[in-house]
Amino acid sequence: MRIRGFEYYAAKDLRDALEKMEEWGPQAKVLAGGTDLVPALKKKKIQPAYVISLHKLRELDYVRQADSQVRIGAMAKHVDLASNPILKQNCSILCQAVSLIGSWQIRNVATIGGNLCTASPAADSAGPLLALDGRVVIAGLDGEKEIPLASFFTGPGETVLKPGQLLKEIIIDLPETRSAGCYLKLMRKKAVDLALVSVAFEGGLDASGKKLARVGIALGGVAPTPIRAVGAEEVLTGLTHQEAVKKLPEAARMAVEATRPISDVRASAAYRRAVVGAYVQRAMKAVSMTLFRT
Ligand SMILES: Cc1cc2nc3c(=O)[nH]c(=O)nc-3n(C[C@H](O)[C@H](O)[C@H](O)COP(=O)(O)OP(=O)(O)OC[C@H]3O[C@@H](n4cnc5c(N)ncnc54)[C@H](O)[C@@H]3O)c2cc1C
């Protein structure tokens, strides 16, 4: 599998990358860690005339906490995110998820920006960020705009990014009260693999510490894009621990209803649905153990 020739350019900074993207238009592809792009080039799924590498853009490799927000640069690598102290303390669900991506070799080079821009329905960073109500900043030569991550994905492998635009950073608002998250990923046992199904469950308590004030549930691998299970979230929001446990089967049913899984060689649609139902319940129980412990 030989890669067809292209002109390679290592951008010096964000502005430089955006200018080259503007100049070369849809003929150009950006390269972050290359773990999705290079296999796609090899398989000739894409044949760009220009490849613009972002590897010199250290300005996009960060995790910063400011006021009540965490900002993650698009070039932050999974290996660093998995052990980042700010994330571990405030949104550990993201650390759980990215530590399950691929292998050590993959996590050492692959970036969170690449994971989101590939827009796989099973992208591991997407679920936790959706459950955390994450937002993304899109940069172009005409400026920047911030949108909810939930509006970023438009289909398998597709996002709202237009030619000439880059994903610059991800923003997460920090919870003001106690919160906890659980990420569950089903994959083939003896393989480095994308999720067959994933469930991200993030919960937060109200000021009294007795009720679930916030519930975020996101599902991967069961629809054309990663999705929020809004109906299931609504069932559990505002409930005490005991009430939530009683309502859990209903929430799991709502989550299953939100899915549109396919059958393929890895799993049938029915199996994927069954796993969603079981994982939502299992994740909620794990989160409750942390949230409601005295
Ligand atoms: C063996 C193997 C195992 C894997 N396992 C997993 C897994 O378990 N879970 C999982 O979720 N993924 C997995 N992946 C997929 C891949 O590793 C991840 O999606 C990774 O995060 C992609 O990041 P990257 O930096 O390598 O992106 P790249 O390959 O460099 O780029 C991916 C795509 O995003 C675009 N892009 C990159 N950065 C930006 C940006 N800032 N703005 C706009 N566009 C951008 C590129 O043009 C390209 O189209 C695996 C891949 C391999 C090869």
The ligand as a Tripos MOL2 file, in Angstrom:
@<TRIPOS>MOLECULE
LIG
   53    58     1     0     0
SMALL
NO_CHARGES

@<TRIPOS>ATOM
      1 C1         -4.1120    0.8350   15.6970 C.3       1 LIG1
      2 C2         -5.0670    1.9630   15.9600 C.ar      1 LIG1
      3 C3         -5.8830    1.8970   17.0680 C.ar      1 LIG1
      4 C4         -6.7900    2.9200   17.3390 C.ar      1 LIG1
      5 N1         -7.5850    2.8140   18.4350 N.ar      1 LIG1
      6 C5         -8.4690    3.7980   18.7150 C.ar      1 LIG1
      7 C6         -9.3170    3.6900   19.8530 C.ar      1 LIG1
      8 O1         -9.2590    2.7500   20.6270 O.2       1 LIG1
      9 N2        -10.1990    4.7140   20.0520 N.ar      1 LIG1
     10 C7        -10.2950    5.7960   19.2350 C.ar      1 LIG1
     11 O2        -11.1260    6.6690   19.4820 O.2       1 LIG1
     12 N3         -9.4910    5.9120   18.1430 N.ar      1 LIG1
     13 C8         -8.5910    4.9560   17.8630 C.ar      1 LIG1
     14 N4         -7.7960    5.0580   16.7640 N.ar      1 LIG1
     15 C9         -7.9360    6.2000   15.8740 C.3       1 LIG1
     16 C10        -6.9150    7.3530   16.1150 C.3       1 LIG1
     17 O3         -5.7610    6.9120   16.7730 O.3       1 LIG1
     18 C11        -7.5350    8.4930   16.9150 C.3       1 LIG1
     19 O4         -8.7040    8.9520   16.2970 O.3       1 LIG1
     20 C12        -6.5360    9.6550   17.0990 C.3       1 LIG1
     21 O5         -6.9060   10.4400   18.1970 O.3       1 LIG1
     22 C13        -6.4190   10.5430   15.8760 C.3       1 LIG1
     23 O6         -5.5570   11.6080   16.2110 O.3       1 LIG1
     24 P1         -4.3140   12.0210   15.2950 P.3       1 LIG1
     25 O7         -3.6400   13.1510   15.9860 O.co2     1 LIG1
     26 O8         -3.4700   10.8380   14.9890 O.co2     1 LIG1
     27 O9         -5.0970   12.5090   14.0110 O.3       1 LIG1
     28 P2         -4.6330   12.5350   12.4690 P.3       1 LIG1
     29 O10        -4.5940   11.1520   11.9370 O.co2     1 LIG1
     30 O11        -3.4250   13.3760   12.2820 O.co2     1 LIG1
     31 O12        -5.8880   13.3220   11.8680 O.3       1 LIG1
     32 C14        -7.1610   12.7420   11.8440 C.3       1 LIG1
     33 C15        -8.0970   13.5960   10.9970 C.3       1 LIG1
     34 O13        -8.3820   14.8120   11.6630 O.3       1 LIG1
     35 C16        -7.9090   15.9360   10.9100 C.3       1 LIG1
     36 N5         -7.3650   16.8360   11.9110 N.ar      1 LIG1
     37 C17        -6.4310   16.5350   12.8490 C.ar      1 LIG1
     38 N6         -6.2610   17.5820   13.6850 N.ar      1 LIG1
     39 C18        -7.0990   18.5590   13.2480 C.ar      1 LIG1
     40 C19        -7.3960   19.8790   13.7150 C.ar      1 LIG1
     41 N7         -6.8200   20.4050   14.7990 N.pl3     1 LIG1
     42 N8         -8.3170   20.6030   13.0480 N.ar      1 LIG1
     43 C20        -8.9250   20.0780   11.9360 C.ar      1 LIG1
     44 N9         -8.6960   18.8410   11.4600 N.ar      1 LIG1
     45 C21        -7.7860   18.0900   12.1230 C.ar      1 LIG1
     46 C22        -6.9250   15.3700    9.8980 C.3       1 LIG1
     47 O14        -6.8760   16.1410    8.7130 O.3       1 LIG1
     48 C23        -7.5300   13.9980    9.6580 C.3       1 LIG1
     49 O15        -8.5860   14.0930    8.7380 O.3       1 LIG1
     50 C24        -6.8650    4.0470   16.4740 C.ar      1 LIG1
     51 C25        -6.0200    4.1200   15.3590 C.ar      1 LIG1
     52 C26        -5.1280    3.0850   15.1020 C.ar      1 LIG1
     53 C27        -4.2250    3.1950   13.9090 C.3       1 LIG1
@<TRIPOS>BOND
     1     1     2 1
     2     2     3 ar
     3     2    52 ar
     4     3     4 ar
     5     4     5 ar
     6     4    50 ar
     7     5     6 ar
     8     6     7 ar
     9     6    13 1
    10     7     8 2
    11     7     9 ar
    12     9    10 ar
    13    10    11 2
    14    10    12 ar
    15    12    13 ar
    16    13    14 ar
    17    14    15 1
    18    14    50 ar
    19    15    16 1
    20    16    17 1
    21    16    18 1
    22    18    19 1
    23    18    20 1
    24    20    21 1
    25    20    22 1
    26    22    23 1
    27    23    24 1
    28    24    25 2
    29    24    26 1
    30    24    27 1
    31    27    28 1
    32    28    29 2
    33    28    30 1
    34    28    31 1
    35    31    32 1
    36    32    33 1
    37    33    34 1
    38    33    48 1
    39    34    35 1
    40    35    36 1
    41    35    46 1
    42    36    37 ar
    43    36    45 ar
    44    37    38 ar
    45    38    39 ar
    46    39    40 ar
    47    39    45 ar
    48    40    41 1
    49    40    42 ar
    50    42    43 ar
    51    43    44 ar
    52    44    45 ar
    53    46    47 1
    54    46    48 1
    55    48    49 1
    56    50    51 ar
    57    51    52 ar
    58    52    53 1
@<TRIPOS>SUBSTRUCTURE
     1 LIG1         1 GROUP 0 **** ****
